[in-house]
Amino acid sequence: MRINKITILFICMFTILLSGCSYKELEDSFRSKSNNEEGDDQYINSSNVPEKSSESEEGGLFFAGDTITFTDPDNQTIEYTLNNVYVVDNLKEMNLNIDDFGEKDVISNDGSIDETYQLVLVDVTIKNVDFEGYDLEKDSPVLYIESAIGFKEGIEDPDGPWLFEASYFSEHPPMDQNQGQDYYQFMLAFGDELNATIGWFLPSDQLGEEPLYYIIGQAGMPEDYQYFELNVD
């Protein structure tokens, strides 16, 4: 039985926060193939990045300034608007604090980033239209930030999709809350908006060489992903 990629993603997310494994280990875990007892040759990756903009076809690509409206199978809706995209080599360029990162292995004390990686950041505005959240005991809906990014080749790989999990979320709860496992959570009431920044450490040699996409709907089926194309030139 094949292990779902999203399951792998969240297992790795919790592993990195609890055990302090390196970013390289995290990256390798996303790019390694699952060990399966049976049926591996029957798996078909259903993700497909559109080639045209959302203005020219249903389910097309979105860009900076656009809004993606995501509705889950329970007919709950949330909106993501992509405002800006940044690529930086040092945290000081964006006045970021190293202590706010869920993964720090590639960051030096002076804020510089290992030269084999660059930090890609997106500024987004999130609006909770009528999403009830994942903890109905809370007074306000509890949501998880959309935290997956990927290169076209990895997203569409026959054994994929292979994605990168965010190492930075500006609106994270206290780092010691639930042993760090709540890092990607936030609260947002119906009708309210939240401005947030999400960041990923990505291989420098791939940036600018392969198309890069921020994925909305990562917890669902790959065929239902929606994509913001990121300009990182």
Secondary structure as the mmCIF struct_conf table of DSSP 4:
data_model
#
loop_
_struct_conf.conf_type_id
_struct_conf.id
_struct_conf.beg_label_comp_id
_struct_conf.beg_label_asym_id
_struct_conf.beg_label_seq_id
_struct_conf.end_label_comp_id
_struct_conf.end_label_asym_id
_struct_conf.end_label_seq_id
HELX_LH_PP_P HELX_LH_PP_P1 ARG A 2 ASN A 4
HELX_RH_AL_P HELX_RH_AL_P1 LYS A 5 SER A 19
HELX_RH_AL_P HELX_RH_AL_P2 TYR A 23 ARG A 31
BEND BEND1 SER A 32 SER A 32
HELX_LH_PP_P HELX_LH_PP_P2 LYS A 33 ASN A 35
BEND BEND2 GLU A 37 GLU A 38
HELX_RH_3T_P HELX_RH_3T_P1 ASP A 40 GLN A 42
BEND BEND3 GLU A 51 LYS A 52
STRN STRN1 SER A 53 SER A 53
TURN_TY1_P TURN_TY1_P1 SER A 54 SER A 56
BEND BEND4 GLU A 57 GLU A 57
TURN_TY1_P TURN_TY1_P2 GLU A 58 GLY A 59
STRN STRN2 LEU A 61 PHE A 62
TURN_TY1_P TURN_TY1_P3 ALA A 64 GLY A 65
STRN STRN3 THR A 67 THR A 71
TURN_TY1_P TURN_TY1_P4 PRO A 73 ASP A 74
STRN STRN4 THR A 77 VAL A 88
BEND BEND5 ASP A 89 ASP A 89
STRN STRN5 ASN A 90 ASN A 90
HELX_RH_3T_P HELX_RH_3T_P2 LEU A 91 MET A 94
TURN_TY1_P TURN_TY1_P5 ASN A 95 ASN A 95
HELX_RH_3T_P HELX_RH_3T_P3 ILE A 98 ASP A 100
STRN STRN6 PHE A 101 PHE A 101
BEND BEND6 GLY A 102 GLY A 102
TURN_TY1_P TURN_TY1_P6 ASP A 105 VAL A 106
STRN STRN7 ILE A 107 ILE A 107
TURN_TY1_P TURN_TY1_P7 ASN A 109 ASP A 110
BEND BEND7 GLY A 111 GLY A 111
STRN STRN8 SER A 112 ILE A 113
TURN_TY1_P TURN_TY1_P8 GLU A 115 THR A 116
STRN STRN9 TYR A 117 ASN A 128
BEND BEND8 VAL A 129 ASP A 130
BEND BEND9 TYR A 134 TYR A 134
TURN_TY1_P TURN_TY1_P9 LEU A 136 GLU A 137
BEND BEND10 LYS A 138 SER A 140
STRN STRN10 VAL A 142 TYR A 144
STRN STRN11 ALA A 148 PHE A 151
HELX_RH_AL_P HELX_RH_AL_P3 LYS A 152 GLU A 156
TURN_TY1_P TURN_TY1_P10 PRO A 158 ASP A 159
STRN STRN12 PHE A 164 GLU A 165
BEND BEND11 SER A 167 SER A 167
STRN STRN13 TYR A 168 PHE A 169
TURN_TY1_P TURN_TY1_P11 SER A 170 GLU A 171
TURN_TY1_P TURN_TY1_P12 MET A 175 ASP A 176
HELX_RH_3T_P HELX_RH_3T_P4 GLN A 177 GLY A 180
TURN_TY1_P TURN_TY1_P13 GLN A 181 TYR A 184
STRN STRN14 GLN A 185 MET A 187
TURN_TY1_P TURN_TY1_P14 PHE A 190 GLY A 191
STRN STRN15 GLU A 193 PRO A 203
TURN_TY1_P TURN_TY1_P15 SER A 204 GLN A 206
STRN STRN16 LEU A 207 LEU A 207
TURN_TY1_P TURN_TY1_P16 GLY A 208 GLU A 209
STRN STRN17 GLU A 210 GLU A 210
STRN STRN18 LEU A 212 ILE A 216
TURN_TY1_P TURN_TY1_P17 GLN A 218 ALA A 219
BEND BEND12 GLY A 220 GLY A 220
HELX_RH_3T_P HELX_RH_3T_P5 PRO A 222 ASP A 224
STRN STRN19 GLN A 226 LEU A 230
#
